[in-house]
């Protein structure tokens, strides 16, 4: 009895060893690669870029949306008032710069010239008064105080004339270059603030980034929301991504860009075309360090397949069967050098 059990054990051990040797040394098949996978679930939380009160909601849960479609709107009156205020400030800065660029008006220059002439006449009169007072003081007829007063008036008139002449010179020279640059910078600042306000007005519309289906409507009309706060949860349907895994044995037979066919389990549905878009650089389901051939056989790599679904028959999470159409091994030639850029998962 014991001898029979021992023989059975030896037989099973031999069969296991033979099976292990075949598994380790087997060659990948040369036919089409058959893979299984699932349509990836891709969701995005949509919210406004600016804060405000929700004025209208254009879609509801379960609605299909198109890229660029307006999904919701905020009250626009505050944004419009801010734009009107900034337009007035921009126009004021523009007028100020134009005035500086044009220089002073001829009428202003003529007024400055008239002021110079007035000060010249005042100085001439003060000079006559001072000479008379000096002559009277020398003949002992005038007083010292009268002479001092006349001299002070003469000096004051001379200073006023110099001031008027400098003002006339400034009028003719126009504004300083630094003042013009400051006015130009102020205008640019007002224009930049206006552009920001206009962009905020445009951001008061919530735009769909891609084609999809509304899964959830988180906020209701009339609610005050902050910037970035979720209003809708949308499931993206375009492009359609299928996630699958390929074994280490078949990894050398596929490459990004290869065409595949995708089939769902429903009978009578047509095959869909796709292409391999991403191949992971990291193995999964095994230890990071492979020590034996037996462990190496369990390596699988995640791949992503972009599927063209014109009939919109794929649903997120749906299981599919993938057939790789061209499974020839990739060969490097002198015209096809490997890329040095590392492949990264999106």
C-alpha positions in Angstrom: 0.0 0.0 0.0 2.7 2.4 1.0 4.7 1.4 -2.0 1.8 2.3 -4.3 1.3 5.6 -2.7 5.0 6.4 -3.2 4.8 5.5 -6.9 1.8 7.8 -7.3 3.7 10.6 -5.6 6.7 10.1 -7.8 4.5 10.1 -10.8 2.8 13.4 -9.8 6.1 14.9 -9.1 7.4 14.0 -12.5 4.3 15.4 -14.2 4.6 18.6 -12.2 8.3 19.0 -13.1 7.5 18.4 -16.8 4.7 20.9 -16.7 7.0 23.5 -15.0 9.7 22.9 -17.6 7.2 23.5 -20.4 5.8 26.6 -18.8 9.2 28.2 -18.3 10.6 27.3 -21.7 7.4 27.7 -23.8 7.5 30.1 -26.7 4.8 32.7 -27.2 2.1 31.8 -29.7 2.3 33.2 -33.2 -1.4 33.7 -33.7 -3.4 36.8 -32.8 -3.2 37.8 -29.2 -6.5 37.5 -27.4 -6.9 39.8 -24.3 -9.7 40.6 -22.0 -10.3 44.0 -20.5 -12.8 46.6 -19.3 -13.9 50.0 -20.5 -12.3 52.5 -18.1 -14.4 54.6 -15.8 -13.4 58.3 -16.3 -15.1 61.0 -14.3 -14.5 64.7 -13.8 -15.9 67.1 -11.2 -16.9 70.3 -13.0 -17.2 73.7 -11.2 -16.9 77.4 -11.9 -13.6 79.1 -12.0 -15.1 82.1 -10.2 -17.4 82.5 -7.2 -21.0 83.7 -7.5 -24.7 82.7 -7.3 -26.0 80.1 -9.7 -28.5 81.7 -12.0 -29.4 78.7 -14.2 -28.6 75.0 -14.7 -28.9 73.8 -18.3 -28.6 70.0 -17.8 -29.8 67.4 -15.4 -28.6 63.9 -14.3 -28.5 61.4 -17.1 -28.3 64.1 -19.9 -25.7 63.6 -22.6 -23.5 66.7 -23.1 -21.3 67.8 -26.0 -17.9 69.5 -25.9 -18.2 73.3 -25.5 -21.9 73.1 -24.3 -22.9 75.6 -21.6 -24.0 73.5 -18.5 -24.7 76.3 -16.0 -24.4 80.1 -15.5 -23.8 82.5 -12.6 -25.4 85.9 -12.1 -23.5 88.3 -14.3 -24.5 91.7 -12.9 -21.5 91.9 -10.6 -19.1 91.0 -13.3 -20.7 93.5 -15.8 -20.5 96.3 -13.2 -16.9 95.6 -12.6 -16.2 95.7 -16.3 -18.0 99.0 -16.7 -15.9 100.5 -13.8 -12.7 99.3 -15.3 -13.6 100.5 -18.8 -14.0 104.1 -17.3 -10.6 103.8 -15.5 -9.0 102.5 -18.7 -10.4 105.4 -20.8 -9.2 107.9 -18.2 -5.7 106.4 -18.3 -5.8 106.4 -22.1 -6.8 110.1 -22.2 -4.0 111.0 -19.7 -1.4 109.3 -21.8 -2.7 111.0 -25.0 -2.4 114.4 -23.3 1.2 113.7 -22.3 2.1 112.5 -25.7 0.6 115.5 -27.4 2.4 118.0 -25.1 1.0 121.3 -23.9 -1.5 123.3 -25.9 -0.4 126.4 -27.7 -2.9 128.4 -25.6 -1.1 127.2 -22.4 2.3 128.2 -23.9 0.9 131.6 -24.9 -0.4 132.1 -21.3 3.0 131.3 -19.9 4.6 133.8 -22.4 2.2 136.5 -21.2 3.1 135.8 -17.6 6.8 136.3 -18.4 6.0 139.6 -20.0 4.0 140.7 -17.0 6.8 139.8 -14.7 9.3 141.7 -16.9 7.2 144.8 -16.7 6.9 144.4 -12.9 10.7 144.0 -12.7 11.2 147.1 -14.7 8.9 149.2 -12.5 10.6 147.8 -9.4 14.0 148.8 -10.9 12.9 152.4 -11.4 11.5 152.6 -7.8 14.7 151.2 -6.4 16.9 153.7 -8.4 14.7 156.6 -7.2 14.9 155.5 -3.6 18.7 155.0 -3.8 19.1 158.5 -5.3 17.0 160.1 -2.6 18.9 158.2 0.1 22.2 159.5 -1.3 21.0 163.1 -1.1 19.7 162.6 2.4 16.1 163.2 1.4 14.9 159.6 1.5 15.0 157.2 4.4 16.9 154.0 4.8 13.6 152.1 5.2 12.3 153.3 1.9 15.5 152.2 0.2 15.3 148.7 1.8 11.7 148.3 0.8 12.4 149.3 -2.8 15.4 146.9 -3.0 13.3 144.0 -1.6 10.5 144.7 -4.1 13.1 144.7 -6.9 14.6 141.4 -5.8 11.1 139.8 -5.5 10.1 141.0 -9.0 13.3 139.5 -10.4 12.7 136.1 -8.7 9.1 136.1 -10.0 10.4 136.8 -13.5 12.9 133.9 -13.3 10.1 131.6 -12.1 7.9 132.6 -15.0 10.7 132.0 -17.5 11.3 128.5 -16.1 7.6 127.7 -16.3 7.6 128.8 -19.9 10.6 126.6 -20.6 8.8 123.6 -19.1 5.7 124.4 -21.1 7.6 124.4 -24.3 9.6 121.2 -23.4 6.4 119.2 -22.7 6.1 116.3 -20.2 9.1 114.3 -18.9 9.8 110.9 -20.5 9.5 109.2 -17.1 6.0 110.7 -16.7 4.9 109.4 -20.1 6.3 106.0 -19.2 4.4 106.0 -15.9 1.2 107.0 -17.8 1.7 104.3 -20.3 2.3 101.7 -17.5 -0.9 102.9 -15.8 -2.9 102.4 -19.0 -1.4 98.9 -19.4 -2.4 98.1 -15.8 -6.0 99.2 -16.4 -6.2 97.2 -19.6 -4.9 94.1 -17.8 -7.4 94.5 -15.0 -10.1 94.9 -17.7 -9.1 91.7 -19.4 -9.2 89.8 -16.1 -12.7 91.1 -15.5 -13.8 90.1 -19.0 -12.3 86.6 -18.5 -14.1 86.3 -15.2 -17.4 87.2 -17.0 -16.7 84.5 -19.5 -15.9 82.1 -16.7 -19.3 82.7 -15.2 -20.5 80.1 -17.8 -19.7 76.5 -17.0 -18.5 74.9 -20.2 -18.3 71.1 -20.8 -14.7 70.2 -21.5 -15.6 67.0 -23.4 -18.4 64.8 -24.5 -20.0 62.8 -21.7 -23.0 62.1 -19.5 -24.0 63.9 -16.3 -23.8 61.5 -13.4 -24.7 63.9 -10.6 -26.0 67.4 -10.1 -24.4 68.5 -6.8 -25.7 72.1 -6.5 -29.1 73.7 -7.3 -30.1 77.0 -8.8 -29.7 80.0 -6.5 -26.9 78.5 -4.5 -23.8 80.5 -3.8 -20.7 78.6 -4.9 -17.0 79.2 -4.5 -14.4 79.0 -7.2 -13.7 75.3 -8.0 -16.6 74.0 -6.0 -18.2 70.9 -7.7 -21.5 71.6 -9.5 -21.7 68.5 -11.8 -20.0 65.1 -11.9 -19.6 64.1 -15.5 -18.6 60.7 -17.0 -16.4 61.3 -20.0 -17.2 59.1 -23.0 -14.9 60.4 -25.7 -12.3 59.1 -26.3 -13.1 55.6 -25.0 -10.3 53.9 -23.2 -10.1 50.1 -22.6 -7.8 48.8 -19.9 -6.3 45.3 -20.3 -3.2 43.4 -19.3 -0.6 41.5 -21.4 1.7 38.7 -20.2 5.4 39.0 -20.2 5.7 36.4 -22.9 3.5 38.4 -25.3 4.9 41.8 -24.3 7.5 41.8 -27.1 4.8 41.2 -29.7 2.9 44.5 -29.1 3.9 48.1 -29.3 2.1 51.5 -29.1 0.1 52.3 -32.2 -0.8 48.7 -33.2 -4.4 48.2 -34.4 -6.7 46.0 -32.4 -10.4 44.9 -32.7 -12.7 45.1 -29.7 -15.8 42.9 -29.2 -18.4 43.0 -26.5 -20.4 40.1 -25.3 -23.7 41.1 -26.8 -24.4 38.9 -29.9 -24.7 40.6 -33.2 -22.8 43.8 -32.3 -20.1 44.8 -34.8 -16.4 44.7 -34.0 -14.9 48.1 -33.0 -11.5 49.3 -34.1 -8.9 50.6 -31.8 -5.2 51.1 -31.3 -2.8 50.5 -28.4 -2.0 53.9 -26.8 -0.1 53.1 -23.7 2.0 50.2 -22.4 3.1 50.3 -18.7 6.8 50.1 -18.0 6.1 48.5 -14.6 5.1 44.8 -14.1 2.2 44.1 -11.8 1.0 41.2 -9.5 4.6 40.0 -8.9 7.4 41.0 -6.5 9.5 44.0 -7.6 12.6 41.8 -7.8 12.3 38.6 -9.9 14.5 35.9 -8.6 13.3 32.8 -10.5 12.0 31.8 -13.9 8.8 30.6 -12.3 8.0 34.1 -10.8 8.9 35.7 -14.1 6.1 33.8 -15.9 3.5 35.6 -13.8 4.5 39.1 -15.0 1.7 41.1 -16.6 1.8 44.7 -18.0 -1.1 47.1 -18.1 -2.0 48.5 -21.5 -4.5 51.2 -22.6 -6.4 50.9 -25.9 -8.1 53.9 -27.5 -11.3 52.6 -29.1 -13.2 54.3 -31.9 -16.9 54.0 -30.9 -19.0 55.9 -33.5 -22.1 54.0 -32.5 -21.7 54.8 -28.8 -22.3 51.2 -27.7 -19.5 51.0 -25.1 -20.4 51.7 -21.5 -18.0 52.4 -18.7 -16.9 49.3 -16.8 -18.2 47.0 -19.7 -16.1 43.8 -20.2 -14.6 43.4 -23.7 -12.5 41.0 -25.7 -9.5 42.4 -27.6 -7.7 40.9 -30.6 -4.3 42.3 -31.6 -4.4 42.3 -35.4 -0.6 42.5 -36.1 1.5 40.5 -33.6 4.8 40.4 -35.4 7.8 41.0 -33.1 9.1 44.6 -33.2 12.6 44.8 -34.6 15.0 47.7 -34.3 16.7 48.8 -37.5 19.1 51.6 -38.4 16.0 53.7 -39.2 14.0 52.9 -36.1 16.0 53.9 -33.0 14.5 53.5 -29.6 13.3 56.6 -27.9 15.4 57.8 -25.0 12.4 59.5 -23.4 10.9 57.4 -20.6 7.3 56.3 -21.1 5.0 57.7 -18.4 1.5 56.8 -17.5 -1.0 59.7 -18.0 
